[in-house]
Amino acid sequence: MIQLQSILTSMAEQGLLFAFLGLGVLITFRFFRFPDLTAEGSYPLGGAVAASLLVVGVDPFAATAAAVAAGAGAGVATALIHTKLKINNIIAGIIVMTALYTVNLRVMGRANVSLLTAPSIYEDIVRWLNALGFGLRDGAMTTIAITAVLLVLVSIALAAFLRTDLGLAVRATGENETMIRSLGVDTDRTKMIGLAISNGAIALSGALVAQNHGFADIGMGIGILVTGAAAVLIGEAIFGDRSIARWIVAAIVGVLIYRLLVALALRVGMQPVDLKFVTAALLLAALAVPRLRVRLVGR
Amino acid sequence: MSAAMLALEGVTKTFMAGTPNAVAALDRLDLALAAGDFVTVIGSNGAGKSTMLRAIVGLVEPEQGSIRLDGADITHEKVHRRAGAIGRIAQDPHESTCAVMSIEENLAMAAKRGQRRGLARAVTPALRERLRTELAAIGLGLEARLDARVGTLSGGQRQALALLMATLARPKLLLLDEHLASLDPKTAEAVMQLTDRLVREGALTTLMVTHNMHEAIRWGNRLVMMHAGRVVLDVAGADKAGLTVPGLVERFHEVSRETLSDDRVLLA
């Protein structure tokens, strides 16, 4: 029982931190229908920017906001390369991802920045709430509660945005670009907005993970897009893809299940070096199972 | 010419220019539409009908000539900048609507045609009421299915929705690019009746490309035949009312022989 509880706690804590990544990947992978490899650079960029600012004493909220802005900037760069230079969107993402590797090293000054002595937004929030008489302790449950509240706020904002005039135009851009252009929408602009939001959310994940784990690392983004895509697909396999709310819940639950499966894989004796293989297998399963189900059951 | 709603002058577009395979899709094309004109366009494959419509919406950029809409030169304007004034429906129902979005979301996007899109909620209760009325008027029962995905509609329903989307914001010009071609005869007739009604109600200046000579004679106030990238026949009013399909076919053969003997030979 204790073991199960610790698995679930770890799943919830890590899963919620990664949920912003799921939301970011949802926008590019689902709405824009392409795997945006910028994520592999914008996720560690979020961690690098937050960590570098935190170690020099910048306020944790400002450092996290700066990380989000940097991620959004990376998304804008990919969008500009794709739309203005007419370069394929996957290649544009690879170009920015590659450039960001150097940017991240330059931002951090080395391959790894420790945050063990630096403040984090979690410590700050706990301190404020305790000043109001809450009596919280630092720990996994507190992290879960704070991240969950932040996640709900971001999800509501994203869902609301996707129902605005601009949000509809962003969604239609990936689905039927000819149509939405013929209705007077500058799709260069909507692509830029979508990629900025996506990579801003992904960088937020990186910034929060760095503060939770106590370090930012140049290698933290490797395979992150596959993680996000696997999560989005797992969620979709369960919830379907019928509405904005379902899409968002599916992306979040997908990340949680992904983390649970990874935690279980480690418990049954797999080594950390096996994890990329597990991720690949999960992605394959999430893609294949809905198709097999159609073939077998006929839906 | 200043009175024309749409004026194409000397519009030329050559595909694969500079290669041995160069094709003159539009060849010094002249065409002017007065406000309220409903012009049907016929011609064989490769006559330039679709290319003309694509040049008007901006999907194809002419190398020569000018396109003016209500007095403004739009020849080189970007697609999304001129879209506020032009509604277009393609042959494929998938091209003019967005399958994964709902009926009301599709119409909400069309209601904002050419306007700035901000962070206001797209489908407001007021808009929903208006859409219900508009959908009830086309008589397909879609007003009860506002939140249904467009992908669940039939081809005819999708083209009817596309028509409403194209006309909702009262464009200056409506372009129909064989919009009945993928529908069965009965559905095509219903969608065409709806087209005619929306065009009349909005007094819309309309260009309708069709492969069907019968349709071309029956609808609109003016008929234009294209061949080799130019207008070769332009009939309006009583003359148009007197047209028959055999007569039109005869004219078509005459015209293709004529152009073959002068233009094509000269170009080659």
Interface residues (C-beta under 8 A of the other chain):
Chain A: A160 F161 R163 T164 D165 L166 G167 L168 A169 R171 A172 E175 N176 T178 M179 I180 R181 S182 L183 G184 V185 D186 T187 D241 R242
Chain B: V57 L59 K78 V79 H80 R81 A83 G84 I86 R88 H94 E95 S96 T97 C98 A99 V100 M101 E105 A108 M109 A110 K112 R113 G114 Q115 R117 G118 L119 A120 R121 A122 V123 R149 M165
